């Protein structure tokens, strides 16, 4: 005869998540690899079971951990498979308004990669530019910028590439030879030969002279190219 009070595995995991949420500050450094794996698998399960507020709290607590962080690949794969962006932005905004202001950057490489691989460029763009709002406490880093440029180049969405590069210039992030070559080729494929040459020259010079004036020149050029593209 089975007891009606028997605890189901997923209920045990949820209880464990509440314990983690209440003790993160004291025990983060002692989490084992199996604990991190449990968090990675629990986050998407909480969302699919309709417990988004608990998932939001668990995500914020996870981002406050010192490296290594839990793997966010399962969560990212789930979010990119959902029919709309509401859960994604609900989670991101919960991180944004958390009192301790955890950085969402550890989440973004797998999240953006999943969206670029399986969703429209518009959805991918909305996810990336969430980090670029004027009030954003955490801007994209160099690796995330390069990931975005590569991804939008692969999708042949060069206007989005120019917008990402505009943010890079604002943050004084150098494009680099490999990414610069992808952008050059992508613009040529759009029959924008003059724009490709002009942009390549400006960013090539930044690799040699990383002065503020150079980035300001790049920003003004990108503003003009984006405006001309949108007006056509």
C-alpha positions as CSV (number, residue, x, y, z in Angstrom):
1,X,0.0,0.0,0.0
2,X,1.4,3.4,-1.1
3,X,1.2,6.4,1.1
4,X,-0.6,9.4,-0.4
5,X,2.0,11.7,1.2
6,X,4.8,10.3,-1.1
7,X,6.7,13.1,-2.6
8,X,7.1,13.1,-6.4
9,X,10.6,13.7,-7.9
10,X,9.6,17.0,-9.5
11,X,8.2,18.3,-6.2
12,X,11.4,17.4,-4.5
13,X,13.3,19.4,-7.1
14,X,11.1,22.4,-6.7
15,X,11.5,22.2,-2.9
16,X,15.3,22.0,-3.5
17,X,15.1,25.2,-5.6
18,X,13.4,27.0,-2.8
19,X,16.1,25.9,-0.4
20,X,18.7,27.2,-2.9
21,X,16.9,30.5,-3.3
22,X,16.9,31.1,0.4
23,X,20.6,30.1,1.0
24,X,22.4,31.2,-2.2
25,X,24.4,33.9,-0.5
26,X,25.8,31.5,2.1
27,X,26.3,28.4,0.1
28,X,26.9,29.4,-3.5
29,X,30.6,28.5,-3.3
30,X,29.8,25.0,-2.1
31,X,27.5,23.9,-4.9
32,X,28.6,20.7,-6.5
33,X,28.6,19.9,-10.2
34,X,25.5,17.8,-9.6
35,X,23.8,20.8,-8.0
36,X,24.5,22.9,-11.0
37,X,23.2,20.2,-13.3
38,X,20.0,20.0,-11.2
39,X,19.5,23.8,-11.5
40,X,20.1,23.5,-15.3
41,X,17.4,20.9,-15.7
42,X,15.0,22.4,-13.2
43,X,14.7,25.8,-14.8
44,X,12.9,24.7,-18.0
45,X,10.7,22.2,-16.0
46,X,9.5,25.1,-13.8
47,X,8.5,27.1,-16.9
48,X,6.7,24.2,-18.6
49,X,4.8,23.5,-15.4
50,X,3.6,27.1,-15.3
51,X,5.8,28.2,-12.3
52,X,7.4,31.2,-14.1
53,X,7.8,33.3,-10.9
54,X,9.8,30.5,-9.2
55,X,11.9,30.1,-12.4
56,X,12.6,33.8,-12.4
57,X,13.8,33.8,-8.8
58,X,15.9,30.7,-9.5
59,X,17.4,32.2,-12.6
60,X,18.4,35.4,-10.8
61,X,19.9,33.4,-8.0
62,X,21.9,31.3,-10.5
63,X,23.3,34.4,-12.2
64,X,24.5,35.6,-8.8
65,X,26.7,32.5,-8.4
66,X,30.4,32.8,-9.0
67,X,31.7,30.9,-12.0
68,X,31.1,28.2,-13.0
69,X,27.4,28.9,-13.6
70,X,24.8,26.3,-14.3
71,X,24.4,25.5,-18.0
72,X,21.7,27.7,-19.5
73,X,21.5,25.6,-22.7
74,X,18.4,23.7,-21.7
75,X,16.6,26.9,-20.7
76,X,17.7,28.7,-23.9
77,X,16.5,25.8,-26.1
78,X,13.1,25.8,-24.4
79,X,12.7,29.6,-24.6
80,X,13.5,29.6,-28.3
81,X,10.9,26.9,-28.9
82,X,8.0,28.7,-27.3
83,X,5.4,30.3,-29.5
84,X,6.0,33.9,-28.3
85,X,8.6,36.0,-26.5
86,X,6.6,36.7,-23.4
87,X,8.3,34.1,-21.1
88,X,11.7,35.2,-22.3
89,X,11.2,38.8,-21.5
90,X,9.5,38.0,-18.3
91,X,12.6,36.1,-17.2
92,X,15.0,38.8,-18.4
93,X,13.0,41.6,-16.8
94,X,13.0,39.7,-13.5
95,X,16.8,39.7,-13.6
96,X,16.8,43.4,-14.6
97,X,14.7,44.4,-11.6
98,X,16.3,42.1,-9.1
99,X,17.6,44.1,-6.1
100,X,21.1,42.7,-6.4
101,X,21.3,43.4,-10.2
102,X,22.8,40.1,-11.4
103,X,24.5,40.3,-14.8
104,X,22.5,38.4,-17.4
105,X,25.6,38.0,-19.6
106,X,26.2,34.3,-18.7
107,X,22.8,33.5,-20.0
108,X,23.0,35.4,-23.3
109,X,25.4,33.4,-25.5
110,X,23.3,30.2,-25.4
111,X,20.1,32.2,-25.5
112,X,21.0,34.3,-28.5
113,X,22.5,31.2,-30.3
114,X,19.3,29.3,-29.8
115,X,17.2,32.1,-31.2
116,X,19.5,32.7,-34.2
117,X,19.3,29.0,-35.0
118,X,15.6,28.5,-34.7
119,X,13.7,31.8,-34.7
120,X,13.2,34.7,-37.0
121,X,15.8,37.4,-37.2
122,X,13.3,39.8,-35.7
123,X,12.9,37.7,-32.6
124,X,16.7,37.3,-32.3
125,X,17.2,41.0,-32.7
126,X,14.7,41.8,-29.9
127,X,16.5,39.4,-27.6
128,X,19.9,40.9,-28.4
129,X,18.9,44.5,-28.2
130,X,17.2,44.0,-24.9
131,X,20.8,44.4,-23.5
132,X,21.3,47.7,-25.4
133,X,18.6,49.8,-23.9
134,X,19.7,53.2,-22.6
135,X,19.0,52.1,-19.0
136,X,20.7,48.7,-19.3
137,X,23.0,48.0,-16.4
138,X,24.9,45.4,-18.3
139,X,26.0,46.0,-21.9
140,X,27.0,43.2,-24.4
141,X,30.7,42.1,-24.1
142,X,33.0,41.5,-27.0
143,X,32.2,37.8,-27.4
144,X,28.5,38.5,-27.5
145,X,28.9,41.3,-30.0
146,X,30.9,39.0,-32.3
147,X,28.3,36.2,-31.8
148,X,25.5,38.5,-32.9
149,X,27.4,39.8,-36.0
150,X,28.3,36.3,-37.1
151,X,24.7,35.1,-36.5
152,X,23.0,37.9,-38.5
153,X,25.6,37.6,-41.3
154,X,24.7,34.0,-41.5
155,X,21.0,34.9,-41.8
156,X,22.0,37.5,-44.4
157,X,20.4,40.3,-42.3
158,X,22.9,43.0,-42.9
159,X,20.8,45.9,-41.5
160,X,20.8,44.1,-38.2
161,X,24.6,43.6,-38.5
162,X,25.0,47.4,-39.0
163,X,22.8,48.0,-35.9
164,X,24.9,45.7,-33.8
165,X,28.1,47.3,-35.1
166,X,26.7,50.7,-34.2
167,X,26.4,49.5,-30.6
168,X,29.9,48.1,-30.7
169,X,31.2,51.5,-31.8
170,X,29.3,53.1,-29.0
171,X,31.0,50.7,-26.5
172,X,34.4,51.1,-28.3
173,X,34.6,47.4,-29.1
174,X,36.9,46.6,-32.0
175,X,35.4,44.4,-34.7
176,X,38.5,42.3,-35.5
177,X,39.7,40.9,-38.8
178,X,37.5,37.8,-39.0
179,X,34.2,39.6,-38.2
180,X,35.2,42.6,-40.4
181,X,35.7,40.2,-43.3
182,X,32.2,38.6,-42.8
183,X,30.6,42.1,-42.8
184,X,32.5,43.1,-45.9
185,X,31.4,40.0,-47.8
186,X,27.8,40.3,-46.6
187,X,27.5,43.9,-47.8
188,X,29.0,42.9,-51.2
189,X,26.3,40.2,-51.5
190,X,23.8,43.0,-51.0
191,X,25.4,44.9,-53.8
192,X,26.5,47.6,-51.4
193,X,30.0,47.9,-52.7
194,X,30.7,51.5,-51.7
195,X,29.3,51.0,-48.2
196,X,31.4,47.8,-47.8
197,X,34.6,49.6,-48.7
198,X,33.9,52.6,-46.6
199,X,33.0,50.7,-43.5
200,X,35.9,48.3,-43.9
201,X,38.3,51.1,-44.1
202,X,37.0,52.8,-40.9
203,X,37.1,49.6,-38.9
204,X,40.4,48.5,-40.3
205,X,41.9,51.8,-39.0
206,X,40.4,51.2,-35.6
207,X,42.5,48.1,-35.3
208,X,45.6,50.3,-35.4
209,X,44.3,53.4,-33.6
210,X,41.7,52.8,-30.9
211,X,41.1,56.4,-30.1
212,X,37.8,57.9,-29.2
213,X,37.8,59.9,-32.3
214,X,38.0,56.8,-34.4
215,X,35.0,55.2,-32.7
216,X,33.1,58.5,-33.0
217,X,33.8,58.4,-36.8
218,X,32.6,54.8,-37.0
219,X,29.4,55.7,-35.1
220,X,28.6,58.6,-37.4
221,X,29.2,56.4,-40.5
222,X,27.0,53.6,-39.2
223,X,24.3,56.1,-38.3
224,X,24.3,57.3,-41.9
225,X,24.4,53.8,-43.5
226,X,21.5,52.6,-41.3
227,X,19.5,55.7,-42.1
228,X,20.1,55.4,-45.8
229,X,19.2,51.7,-45.7
230,X,15.9,52.3,-43.8
231,X,14.9,55.1,-46.2
232,X,15.2,52.9,-49.3
